[in-house]
Amino acid sequence: MSLVDNAIYVDGRRVADPETLDDTFELLREQDGMAWIGLYRPDVGEICAVAAEFGLHPSAVDDAIAAHQRPKLERYGSALFAVLRPARYVEASEKVEFGELHVFVGPDFVVTVRHAESPDLARVRRHLEREPDVLAAGPESVLYAIIDQVVDEYVPVIAGLENDIDEIEDELFRGEATVSRRIYELAREVIEFQRATHSLLHLITSLEDGFDRYGVPHDLQHRLRLVRGHSARIAERADSFRAIVQNALTLRSTLINQQQNDEMRHLAETSLAQSEEVKKISGWAAILFAPSIVGTIYGMNFDVMPELHWRFGYPLAIVEMALTSVLLYVVFKRRRWL
């Protein structure tokens, strides 16, 4: 069911648990209290019913229906509309899962429209119900508590990303082939997380700017400033993670270029070595080929052939072959072919 939790609060205490939205609207008219309606992936009809009862602005309603909004804070008269980007680290897949939460805050109501598993709004509700004095401060106390929960749930994400970065650094220096893909995937998660944290920080700043104008109690101001400090520290960690991942990408690119250069140098050395071997083979082939020419010519056994029956023909042929071989050896040796 999309209606996860639904209650009426008077002076910070839970006084009724209506079963339907219609019952909530009726009880809220009868009592001077606050309604807190928690919806999980509601359909268009449910959102429109809430919008009609509380007079929600059409632009905010359209955003809640369409979802996929950037974190932001908008004021429509006496009502607030906040879009938050909660995140959680999934250990099984080692991925960061980003959600979306819409919060409508009015003079006597809070409506949360959750489109993901996080944040844990039941925990927020239990915590506030144990502090009726805080809850009695009004609907904005609920919004501040929700923001605090979103920031708290960023902490395990920080730990998970830090662990992933450590693993990637190890894989990077081990030279594993799949590390490039993992770095790019982690970079995408870190960038999205950085955007979520900085957007949340801007949202909190916008709320602080309205403290005096809207008469926010000092206790709530103090609570939100604490949340802001926590959020700022997380945003700084996200910034450092992005810098580390960018350095990892640069280092990976450098290592790949170095590896390619080493391979090219190895190929060049191999080619040079092969060239030297070819030179040697060619030189010895030429040295052996020259005497074979002389021997081939005088081995054709023609009847009419100069020096064929000459007494010194054989020694002369041997000397010619030896001199030719020595001459070619000296030439190739000087040219460093041998």
DODREN-139037 format. One record per residue (C-alpha): x, y, z; residue number from 0. Coordinates in pm, 1 decimal. Example, Ala and Ser with C-alpha at 12.3 -4.5 7.8 and 13.67 -1.06 7.14 Angstrom:
2
+----------+----------+----------+-----+
!        u !        v !        w ! num !
+----------+----------+----------+-----+
!   1230.0 !   -450.0 !    780.0 !   0 !
!   1367.0 !   -106.0 !    714.0 !   1 !
+----------+----------+----------+-----+
END
This chain:
338
+----------+----------+----------+-----+
!        u !        v !        w ! num !
+----------+----------+----------+-----+
!      0.0 !      0.0 !      0.0 !   0 !
!    120.6 !    350.9 !    -77.8 !   1 !
!    -10.2 !    487.9 !    255.1 !   2 !
!    276.0 !    373.7 !    478.0 !   3 !
!    199.2 !    570.9 !    794.0 !   4 !
!    -67.6 !    825.6 !    874.3 !   5 !
!   -119.0 !   1007.2 !   1202.1 !   6 !
!   -261.1 !   1316.0 !   1369.9 !   7 !
!    -45.5 !   1491.1 !   1631.3 !   8 !
!   -161.0 !   1740.9 !   1891.8 !   9 !
!    101.4 !   1918.9 !   2103.5 !  10 !
!    362.6 !   1680.9 !   1969.3 !  11 !
!    175.4 !   1364.6 !   2069.6 !  12 !
!     16.2 !   1108.8 !   1844.8 !  13 !
!   -358.5 !   1116.4 !   1904.9 !  14 !
!   -506.6 !    935.5 !   1603.9 !  15 !
!   -417.0 !    682.4 !   1334.9 !  16 !
!   -664.1 !    729.9 !   1050.0 !  17 !
!   -696.0 !    437.7 !    814.3 !  18 !
!   -763.5 !    647.1 !    504.3 !  19 !
!   -674.2 !    989.6 !    373.3 !  20 !
!  -1037.6 !   1097.3 !    396.8 !  21 !
!  -1038.7 !   1012.7 !    767.5 !  22 !
!   -718.8 !   1214.8 !    810.9 !  23 !
!   -866.3 !   1519.7 !    642.1 !  24 !
!  -1182.1 !   1497.4 !    853.2 !  25 !
!   -997.0 !   1455.8 !   1184.4 !  26 !
!   -760.0 !   1740.4 !   1102.8 !  27 !
!  -1056.5 !   1974.6 !   1053.7 !  28 !
!  -1196.0 !   1873.0 !   1391.0 !  29 !
!   -871.5 !   1902.3 !   1589.6 !  30 !
!   -611.8 !   2174.7 !   1618.5 !  31 !
!   -313.7 !   1958.1 !   1538.0 !  32 !
!    -80.3 !   1841.0 !   1264.5 !  33 !
!   -117.0 !   1562.8 !   1011.4 !  34 !
!    183.6 !   1361.3 !    901.2 !  35 !
!    106.0 !   1150.9 !    595.8 !  36 !
!    369.7 !    910.1 !    465.9 !  37 !
!    326.1 !    787.5 !    107.4 !  38 !
!    540.0 !    534.8 !    -76.2 !  39 !
!    524.9 !    552.9 !   -456.1 !  40 !
!    163.5 !    673.2 !   -457.4 !  41 !
!    -50.1 !    683.0 !   -767.9 !  42 !
!   -168.4 !   1004.6 !   -928.8 !  43 !
!   -510.1 !    987.0 !   -762.1 !  44 !
!   -364.6 !    980.7 !   -410.8 !  45 !
!   -130.1 !   1270.9 !   -476.8 !  46 !
!   -411.5 !   1473.9 !   -631.6 !  47 !
!   -638.0 !   1402.5 !   -332.3 !  48 !
!   -373.6 !   1532.1 !    -91.9 !  49 !
!   -306.8 !   1830.5 !   -317.1 !  50 !
!   -675.5 !   1921.7 !   -329.0 !  51 !
!   -719.0 !   1895.7 !     48.5 !  52 !
!   -410.8 !   2099.5 !    143.1 !  53 !
!   -406.2 !   2333.8 !   -153.9 !  54 !
!    -65.1 !   2227.3 !   -278.5 !  55 !
!     83.0 !   2424.5 !   -563.5 !  56 !
!     27.0 !   2259.3 !   -906.4 !  57 !
!    397.3 !   2286.8 !  -1002.5 !  58 !
!    502.5 !   2102.4 !   -689.4 !  59 !
!    234.3 !   1839.5 !   -746.7 !  60 !
!    353.8 !   1787.7 !  -1104.4 !  61 !
!    710.4 !   1741.1 !   -976.1 !  62 !
!    594.3 !   1482.9 !   -722.6 !  63 !
!    405.3 !   1291.4 !   -990.1 !  64 !
!    682.3 !   1300.0 !  -1249.9 !  65 !
!    965.5 !   1241.8 !   -998.8 !  66 !
!   1328.5 !   1243.9 !  -1122.0 !  67 !
!   1380.6 !   1594.0 !   -984.8 !  68 !
!   1700.1 !   1760.7 !   -867.3 !  69 !
!   1728.6 !   1846.1 !   -497.1 !  70 !
!   1565.4 !   2181.5 !   -434.4 !  71 !
!   1359.2 !   2389.9 !   -195.3 !  72 !
!   1064.2 !   2602.5 !   -305.9 !  73 !
!    819.5 !   2816.2 !   -111.0 !  74 !
!    459.9 !   2861.7 !   -216.0 !  75 !
!    307.2 !   3108.2 !     27.7 !  76 !
!    296.8 !   2939.9 !    367.2 !  77 !
!    390.3 !   2598.9 !    223.1 !  78 !
!    731.0 !   2446.7 !    155.1 !  79 !
!    819.9 !   2191.4 !   -108.7 !  80 !
!   1152.2 !   2009.7 !    -73.5 !  81 !
!   1310.2 !   1749.1 !   -297.5 !  82 !
!   1581.4 !   1538.7 !   -134.8 !  83 !
!   1821.6 !   1283.5 !   -284.4 !  84 !
!   1881.6 !   1012.5 !    -25.4 !  85 !
!   2142.0 !    746.7 !    -94.4 !  86 !
!   2238.1 !    409.8 !     41.2 !  87 !
!   2531.7 !    178.9 !    -19.8 !  88 !
!   2434.4 !   -170.7 !   -134.2 !  89 !
!   2697.3 !   -413.5 !     -7.9 !  90 !
!   2594.1 !   -700.8 !   -235.7 !  91 !
!   2658.8 !   -510.3 !   -557.6 !  92 !
!   2902.8 !   -253.4 !   -414.6 !  93 !
!   2693.0 !     20.8 !   -570.7 !  94 !
!   2541.4 !    344.6 !   -446.3 !  95 !
!   2165.1 !    349.7 !   -487.9 !  96 !
!   2011.4 !    696.8 !   -510.8 !  97 !
!   1650.2 !    765.1 !   -421.3 !  98 !
!   1414.2 !   1058.0 !   -426.3 !  99 !
!   1197.4 !   1204.1 !   -153.5 ! 100 !
!    942.0 !   1483.5 !   -184.8 ! 101 !
!    831.5 !   1664.1 !    128.4 ! 102 !
!    533.8 !   1901.4 !    143.6 ! 103 !
!    525.1 !   2114.7 !    457.1 ! 104 !
!    234.1 !   2340.9 !    547.0 ! 105 !
!     98.9 !   2515.1 !    857.1 ! 106 !
!    -67.0 !   2197.9 !    985.8 ! 107 !
!     55.8 !   1911.6 !    771.3 ! 108 !
!    358.3 !   1719.5 !    646.2 ! 109 !
!    329.0 !   1493.8 !    343.3 ! 110 !
!    623.0 !   1274.6 !    244.2 ! 111 !
!    628.0 !   1108.7 !    -97.4 ! 112 !
!    903.5 !    849.2 !   -111.8 ! 113 !
!   1015.3 !    697.3 !   -441.6 ! 114 !
!   1288.2 !    466.4 !   -306.5 ! 115 !
!   1376.2 !    247.5 !    -10.3 ! 116 !
!   1566.2 !    522.8 !    165.8 ! 117 !
!   1555.4 !    720.9 !    384.1 ! 118 !
!   1411.6 !    532.1 !    680.2 ! 119 !
!   1123.1 !    764.3 !    766.2 ! 120 !
!    984.1 !    520.7 !   1021.7 ! 121 !
!   1296.6 !    580.0 !   1225.8 ! 122 !
!   1247.6 !    955.5 !   1197.4 ! 123 !
!    889.3 !    925.2 !   1315.1 ! 124 !
!    981.8 !    705.5 !   1611.8 ! 125 !
!   1259.0 !    943.6 !   1712.6 ! 126 !
!   1033.2 !   1249.3 !   1699.7 ! 127 !
!    752.3 !   1074.6 !   1884.0 ! 128 !
!    997.2 !   1020.9 !   2169.9 ! 129 !
!   1057.2 !   1397.9 !   2172.8 ! 130 !
!    708.2 !   1553.9 !   2175.5 ! 131 !
!    852.8 !   1893.7 !   2263.8 ! 132 !
!   1040.4 !   1899.7 !   1934.7 ! 133 !
!    745.0 !   1766.4 !   1737.4 ! 134 !
!    521.1 !   2029.4 !   1898.4 ! 135 !
!    734.8 !   2300.1 !   1732.1 ! 136 !
!    545.3 !   2234.3 !   1411.2 ! 137 !
!    575.5 !   2071.0 !   1070.0 ! 138 !
!    917.9 !   2221.2 !    999.5 ! 139 !
!   1060.2 !   2011.6 !   1284.5 ! 140 !
!    963.7 !   1705.8 !   1079.7 ! 141 !
!   1137.4 !   1843.8 !    770.7 ! 142 !
!   1454.9 !   1914.0 !    968.8 ! 143 !
!   1448.8 !   1565.0 !   1118.5 ! 144 !
!   1407.5 !   1411.1 !    772.6 ! 145 !
!   1703.4 !   1610.9 !    641.9 ! 146 !
!   1904.6 !   1493.2 !    942.1 ! 147 !
!   1816.8 !   1131.2 !    859.2 ! 148 !
!   1918.6 !   1178.1 !    495.5 ! 149 !
!   2255.0 !   1316.3 !    608.7 ! 150 !
!   2301.3 !   1029.7 !    857.6 ! 151 !
!   2238.1 !    775.8 !    582.5 ! 152 !
!   2512.0 !    939.9 !    376.0 ! 153 !
!   2768.8 !    817.2 !    631.7 ! 154 !
!   2756.1 !    447.1 !    525.5 ! 155 !
!   2780.1 !    565.4 !    165.5 ! 156 !
!   3100.2 !    750.9 !    251.9 ! 157 !
!   3239.7 !    434.1 !    411.8 ! 158 !
!   3140.4 !    220.5 !    111.7 ! 159 !
!   3291.6 !    459.6 !   -142.1 ! 160 !
!   3610.4 !    484.2 !     62.6 ! 161 !
!   3640.1 !    105.2 !     63.9 ! 162 !
!   3581.9 !     94.7 !   -314.4 ! 163 !
!   3853.0 !    356.5 !   -366.0 ! 164 !
!   4098.8 !    152.1 !   -158.1 ! 165 !
!   4022.5 !   -159.1 !   -362.9 ! 166 !
!   4061.2 !     30.2 !   -690.1 ! 167 !
!   4398.7 !    166.2 !   -582.3 ! 168 !
!   4516.4 !   -190.1 !   -514.1 ! 169 !
!   4383.2 !   -312.5 !   -848.8 ! 170 !
!   4537.1 !    -12.7 !  -1023.4 ! 171 !
!   4890.0 !    -90.1 !   -909.3 ! 172 !
!   4840.4 !   -460.9 !   -973.0 ! 173 !
!   4763.0 !   -369.3 !  -1332.2 ! 174 !
!   4431.1 !   -553.4 !  -1353.2 ! 175 !
!   4262.0 !   -509.8 !  -1689.7 ! 176 !
!   3911.3 !   -450.3 !  -1550.0 ! 177 !
!   4011.8 !   -161.7 !  -1325.0 ! 178 !
!   3940.7 !    103.7 !  -1590.1 ! 179 !
!   3573.9 !     11.7 !  -1612.7 ! 180 !
!   3541.7 !      7.8 !  -1234.6 ! 181 !
!   3706.1 !    350.1 !  -1205.7 ! 182 !
!   3461.3 !    500.1 !  -1455.3 ! 183 !
!   3163.9 !    345.0 !  -1275.7 ! 184 !
!   3289.1 !    471.4 !   -940.7 ! 185 !
!   3351.1 !    816.8 !  -1088.1 ! 186 !
!   2988.3 !    834.3 !  -1199.3 ! 187 !
!   2865.8 !    738.5 !   -851.1 ! 188 !
!   3099.5 !    985.1 !   -680.2 ! 189 !
!   2991.3 !   1270.6 !   -907.2 ! 190 !
!   2623.9 !   1198.9 !   -845.3 ! 191 !
!   2685.7 !   1171.3 !   -471.5 ! 192 !
!   2878.6 !   1497.7 !   -474.6 ! 193 !
!   2588.7 !   1670.7 !   -648.9 ! 194 !
!   2342.2 !   1532.3 !   -395.7 ! 195 !
!   2548.4 !   1646.9 !    -96.8 ! 196 !
!   2611.9 !   1995.1 !   -231.9 ! 197 !
!   2247.2 !   2038.8 !   -332.2 ! 198 !
!   2141.1 !   1937.5 !     16.8 ! 199 !
!   2385.9 !   2188.9 !    162.8 ! 200 !
!   2234.5 !   2465.5 !    -52.0 ! 201 !
!   1885.4 !   2354.8 !     55.7 ! 202 !
!   1981.1 !   2382.1 !    424.0 ! 203 !
!   2130.9 !   2725.8 !    360.3 ! 204 !
!   1802.9 !   2836.9 !    203.0 ! 205 !
!   1615.1 !   2717.5 !    510.5 ! 206 !
!   1853.6 !   2909.2 !    735.6 ! 207 !
!   1797.1 !   3225.1 !    534.0 ! 208 !
!   1427.6 !   3207.7 !    625.9 ! 209 !
!   1475.9 !   3168.0 !   1001.7 ! 210 !
!   1400.0 !   3527.5 !   1092.7 ! 211 !
!   1140.2 !   3587.6 !    824.8 ! 212 !
!    927.1 !   3287.1 !    918.5 ! 213 !
!    989.9 !   3290.8 !   1294.2 ! 214 !
!   1155.4 !   2950.1 !   1325.5 ! 215 !
!   1208.4 !   2856.4 !   1696.2 ! 216 !
!   1565.4 !   2885.1 !   1818.7 ! 217 !
!   1578.5 !   2520.2 !   1917.9 ! 218 !
!   1498.2 !   2415.3 !   1561.0 ! 219 !
!   1752.2 !   2665.8 !   1430.1 ! 220 !
!   2019.1 !   2507.5 !   1646.8 ! 221 !
!   1926.0 !   2157.4 !   1529.2 ! 222 !
!   1942.2 !   2256.1 !   1164.1 ! 223 !
!   2280.0 !   2425.2 !   1210.4 ! 224 !
!   2414.9 !   2101.5 !   1356.1 ! 225 !
!   2279.3 !   1916.0 !   1054.0 ! 226 !
!   2440.3 !   2174.6 !    828.8 ! 227 !
!   2779.5 !   2117.8 !    989.7 ! 228 !
!   2746.5 !   1742.9 !    943.6 ! 229 !
!   2634.1 !   1789.8 !    584.6 ! 230 !
!   2927.6 !   2022.0 !    510.8 ! 231 !
!   3176.6 !   1761.3 !    633.7 ! 232 !
!   3018.6 !   1494.7 !    415.7 ! 233 !
!   3025.3 !   1729.1 !    114.7 ! 234 !
!   3397.2 !   1784.6 !    175.8 ! 235 !
!   3455.5 !   1408.3 !    179.3 ! 236 !
!   3261.6 !   1377.0 !   -145.6 ! 237 !
!   3483.6 !   1647.7 !   -297.5 ! 238 !
!   3796.0 !   1463.3 !   -186.1 ! 239 !
!   3662.0 !   1137.3 !   -331.7 ! 240 !
!   3606.0 !   1303.9 !   -667.3 ! 241 !
!   3961.6 !   1438.4 !   -665.4 ! 242 !
!   4098.3 !   1092.1 !   -578.5 ! 243 !
!   3897.4 !    925.5 !   -856.6 ! 244 !
!   4012.7 !   1186.7 !  -1108.5 ! 245 !
!   4372.2 !   1123.5 !  -1002.5 ! 246 !
!   4309.1 !    750.5 !  -1043.0 ! 247 !
!   4180.7 !    810.3 !  -1395.8 ! 248 !
!   4488.6 !   1018.5 !  -1475.3 ! 249 !
!   4719.9 !    757.2 !  -1327.2 ! 250 !
!   4544.8 !    478.5 !  -1516.3 ! 251 !
!   4582.9 !    672.7 !  -1840.2 ! 252 !
!   4950.9 !    729.8 !  -1763.4 ! 253 !
!   5008.0 !    362.1 !  -1686.6 ! 254 !
!   4831.9 !    260.3 !  -2008.1 ! 255 !
!   5045.3 !    503.4 !  -2210.7 ! 256 !
!   5357.1 !    376.0 !  -2038.7 ! 257 !
!   5255.9 !     18.2 !  -2109.7 ! 258 !
!   5192.5 !    103.6 !  -2473.9 ! 259 !
!   5529.1 !    280.6 !  -2494.8 ! 260 !
!   5699.8 !    -22.5 !  -2342.4 ! 261 !
!   5528.2 !   -247.7 !  -2593.6 ! 262 !
!   5626.7 !    -19.2 !  -2882.0 ! 263 !
!   5986.1 !     -8.8 !  -2756.7 ! 264 !
!   5986.8 !   -386.8 !  -2725.5 ! 265 !
!   5852.9 !   -420.2 !  -3079.1 ! 266 !
!   6115.1 !   -176.7 !  -3203.6 ! 267 !
!   6389.5 !   -368.0 !  -3024.4 ! 268 !
!   6258.0 !   -694.2 !  -3161.8 ! 269 !
!   6239.5 !   -547.9 !  -3509.8 ! 270 !
!   6593.5 !   -413.7 !  -3477.0 ! 271 !
!   6718.8 !   -748.4 !  -3355.3 ! 272 !
!   6545.8 !   -922.0 !  -3644.7 ! 273 !
!   6699.5 !   -671.7 !  -3883.3 ! 274 !
!   7045.5 !   -748.5 !  -3746.4 ! 275 !
!   6982.1 !  -1118.7 !  -3789.4 ! 276 !
!   6865.4 !  -1061.1 !  -4146.0 ! 277 !
!   7184.4 !   -865.8 !  -4212.7 ! 278 !
!   7395.3 !  -1149.9 !  -4080.2 ! 279 !
!   7207.0 !  -1410.4 !  -4277.1 ! 280 !
!   7224.9 !  -1198.5 !  -4592.3 ! 281 !
!   7597.3 !  -1137.6 !  -4543.4 ! 282 !
!   7682.4 !  -1504.4 !  -4498.2 ! 283 !
!   7452.9 !  -1594.3 !  -4785.3 ! 284 !
!   7641.4 !  -1350.4 !  -5009.5 ! 285 !
!   7977.8 !  -1485.6 !  -4890.1 ! 286 !
!   7872.2 !  -1841.2 !  -4969.5 ! 287 !
!   7694.5 !  -1745.1 !  -5291.0 ! 288 !
!   7998.7 !  -1586.4 !  -5457.1 ! 289 !
!   8215.4 !  -1905.0 !  -5454.2 ! 290 !
!   7918.1 !  -2108.6 !  -5567.2 ! 291 !
!   7896.3 !  -1896.1 !  -5883.3 ! 292 !
!   8257.3 !  -1976.1 !  -5972.5 ! 293 !
!   8205.9 !  -2340.7 !  -5893.1 ! 294 !
!   7885.2 !  -2352.7 !  -6095.6 ! 295 !
!   8042.9 !  -2192.8 !  -6400.1 ! 296 !
!   8339.3 !  -2431.9 !  -6401.2 ! 297 !
!   8117.3 !  -2724.9 !  -6326.3 ! 298 !
!   7915.7 !  -2705.8 !  -6650.9 ! 299 !
!   8165.6 !  -2939.5 !  -6832.1 ! 300 !
!   8156.2 !  -2772.3 !  -7174.1 ! 301 !
!   8417.9 !  -2901.5 !  -7422.8 ! 302 !
!   8513.1 !  -2554.2 !  -7531.4 ! 303 !
!   8576.5 !  -2354.6 !  -7220.1 ! 304 !
!   8869.9 !  -2129.7 !  -7124.0 ! 305 !
!   9107.8 !  -2269.3 !  -6866.7 ! 306 !
!   8916.4 !  -2599.5 !  -6868.2 ! 307 !
!   9228.2 !  -2802.8 !  -6950.0 ! 308 !
!   9474.5 !  -2550.6 !  -6813.2 ! 309 !
!   9716.8 !  -2681.6 !  -6553.8 ! 310 !
!   9657.4 !  -2394.6 !  -6311.7 ! 311 !
!   9280.1 !  -2368.8 !  -6371.4 ! 312 !
!   9177.4 !  -2553.1 !  -6059.3 ! 313 !
!   9406.2 !  -2363.3 !  -5817.9 ! 314 !
!   9298.9 !  -2036.6 !  -5979.8 ! 315 !
!   8930.3 !  -2117.5 !  -5925.8 ! 316 !
!   8996.2 !  -2204.7 !  -5561.9 ! 317 !
!   9190.0 !  -1882.0 !  -5510.7 ! 318 !
!   8914.5 !  -1678.6 !  -5675.2 ! 319 !
!   8649.2 !  -1831.3 !  -5451.3 ! 320 !
!   8860.9 !  -1775.4 !  -5140.2 ! 321 !
!   8948.9 !  -1415.5 !  -5230.6 ! 322 !
!   8585.3 !  -1330.8 !  -5312.4 ! 323 !
!   8467.8 !  -1473.9 !  -4981.4 ! 324 !
!   8736.6 !  -1289.3 !  -4784.8 ! 325 !
!   8664.0 !   -963.2 !  -4967.5 ! 326 !
!   8290.2 !   -988.2 !  -4898.6 ! 327 !
!   8359.2 !  -1078.3 !  -4534.5 ! 328 !
!   8578.1 !   -770.0 !  -4490.5 ! 329 !
!   8316.7 !   -543.4 !  -4653.8 ! 330 !
!   8030.0 !   -676.9 !  -4442.3 ! 331 !
!   8240.9 !   -666.0 !  -4129.0 ! 332 !
!   8321.1 !   -299.5 !  -4181.3 ! 333 !
!   7952.2 !   -224.4 !  -4230.5 ! 334 !
!   7877.6 !   -420.7 !  -3913.7 ! 335 !
!   7660.3 !   -671.3 !  -4087.7 ! 336 !
!   7858.8 !   -952.3 !  -3930.6 ! 337 !
+----------+----------+----------+-----+
END
